Amino acid sequence: MDLDALRFGNLSKLGDAITDWEWMTKKLAELKTDAENNLKAKADAADWAGVNATVTREFVDKTADEFTDAHTQADSITKILSDTRSELIDYRTQLNEAIEHGRKKNLTVMDTGGGTFTVTMNVHPDRAAKGVDVPEHSQKDVDDLRDEVQRILRKATESDNSAAKVLRLLVDQTKYGFSDVHYKDRDTAADAVEAADKLAKMAKHPDKMSLADIAEFNRYLEKYHDDSLFSERLAEGIGGKGTLQFWTDMVNAHAGARGSELKQMETLQRNLGMTLATASFSDSDGMQAWKENILKETNTSFHSRSGPQYFSPVGALGSQVLSSLMHQGEFDTEFLDDYRTKLFKQDVGAGDSNTNALWVKGYDSVDMVFGNGNGRDPLEGLFDALSHNPEAATHAFESKSDLDHMLSTTRYTDRGESLGGALESAVTGIAAGDTTSMAPSHSAAQVKIMANIMHAVAKPDGGADLATQGLGSSFGDMAAAYMPEISQAFAGPDSGAVFITHSETPKGLNLPDVTRFLSATSADPSGRAGIIFGESIYTGNLLEAHLSDPSLFHGDQAQVLSDIGRNAGIIEGLVGHSAANAEVNGAVSSENEYNDALKAKGDFAKSWVNVGLTFIKVPEHLGGATMGGLVGGGIGAVAGAGVDRLIEGQQLEGAKDAALYHSSQDLFKMRDSVSQQTQWSVDDALARHHVDLPEDGIKDSVRQAVNDGWKDSDYYLNRSKEQYE
């Protein structure tokens, strides 16, 4: 920066710009609030169908999000500009004070252009007016003034340049729309960019990185992995192919890590993956090139440039390296779509039984994952990434042939658990581990995928075995999320007034498939626990909904409660009968497994009540929100109490000679447990909402309905078997 530019530059124009941005930020804040409270809220509350339920709703959601991002970006720009102006004014003050200090020693500073200046004597003693004493100075005074002015100009230049760099990066992040990254001042943004440049430089020479360097690398990633500018800058700095090479080198250099080194490498893998996930959302030209470059290298064999495997003839495929970094974090949908298309094409081409040979056999020296697994099957990492991005997961399994193939491969691979997480995300719209977001209504595409999954499991030639291939727990969660559609399948046409849902296609499930799916899932202890919790939560919320608002059903309330009780009996009866029909062998261990699963799934099920997997939408005149999400409002309390009761006291006990899996006596105990749980939920709902109904009559009606449903469940099981034989 030129000396005169700092001294005499008109910063008032920058001040005017900041005022304009402050006004713009304020207006965007109002639009953001309006979009959230009116545009999006009304769209969420609307019962849309057809094109409106998909295209229009998605457009409204994205429009509302854009207003939020626009406000975020405007606020960042305002703060960066304001901070930079304040810094430049401060540096101008420092410069003027330094020049004035020099003048008192007969020194002056002159701009010589191009960022240069000179320090000269202000008045030569020989030319001073008669009687004027000229201050003396030493060479040290000259040097000190020069150094001080140089320091001030350097800092002012850094402030100006870094602000320009950050603002360009901020604007370039999205080709269309606005960036969601937010900074409170220029220094925060500049520090993030500087840190990224430092790490990119370190990553060019991984062989020179000591454990102390890796620890420093980790600290920066831990701090900035959610920072868009940092993540983009780092990814671009390393490059697409360079990213794959860097991780290959790191994995080989630390092969066999133990103790603290292993923990450090596990942390590095997680943080690097999350950083790349954040970077993938950038639409800058540099990140577009990074994505294209990295996808071109999926079939490239990567060898370590140093270390014990340098001379190994077998290197890791680019897809194996990339997928090993995708177990954590949410990656951009378009990027996942492109990557998934490439991997699915290869996997499907190998056939159902040969996928293990395609990715695993012949790669014995490859181990890309620190901790569990080895990363040889790139589909596992991809599935984990899909589990964190419901939109991309739904895209992945819309093709029935692709879905059927992936399900079939679980018999020959270890990818079942990862696939289950991806499928769960695809059909529920909730990312794995997300216990904060409201569950969206099931789209037509999601219900279709769920129907296809159920049909695959219902197939008589081994479909039921899928529940034992690592998918059972996820199947249970999916069944829980689809209790409204499942309930309407059992109840038949025109049952929506009782079994409330906001699904776009509530009648989209096939009853025989539903029956066999629930039966097969019951073979897995965790899957069985998921069904039971899901049924209990849905039943509790249905009871509370109808008893708190009789206008939901235009008819006899006793009939509604009877229908709900019968449904509970059918679903839990299917679970009980399916378990009872299994072999007695291993009954005690199976019981212990179920008790453990019930406890673990119960802790998870509590979040279902909170995030909206409670499936019921409150009528618009009551607020239009999903029941479980009305924090502090009490709706969902009946379901929550049901979950607590199941965890605390309704576990299986006493497998001495024969367990629930084969004993009709224990089977009836389970029936009684379901009946009692349902009646307790009725009690809770009646008490909470002060409903004046004949308590004994209601309880007896519900008890009888549960028993009838329990008996009917055996009929449904037998009928579904006959249909597939």
NORJO-V37846 format. One record per helix or strand of 2 or more residues. SS is the DSSP state (h for helix, s for strand). FROM is the first residue (numbers start at 1). LEN is the number of residues. If there is no record, write none. Layout:
SS,FROM,LEN ; SS,FROM,LEN
This chain:
h,3,6 ; h,12,34 ; h,50,54 ; s,107,7 ; s,116,6 ; h,125,3 ; h,139,34 ; h,186,18 ; h,206,3 ; h,211,14 ; h,228,11 ; h,240,14 ; h,259,21 ; h,285,12 ; s,301,2 ; s,316,2 ; h,318,7 ; h,333,18 ; h,352,8 ; h,378,10 ; h,390,7 ; h,400,10 ; h,416,13 ; h,444,15 ; h,463,6 ; h,472,10 ; h,483,9 ; h,511,11 ; h,525,24 ; h,550,3 ; h,557,24 ; h,587,25 ; h,620,3 ; h,627,3 ; h,637,13 ; h,664,26 ; h,695,30
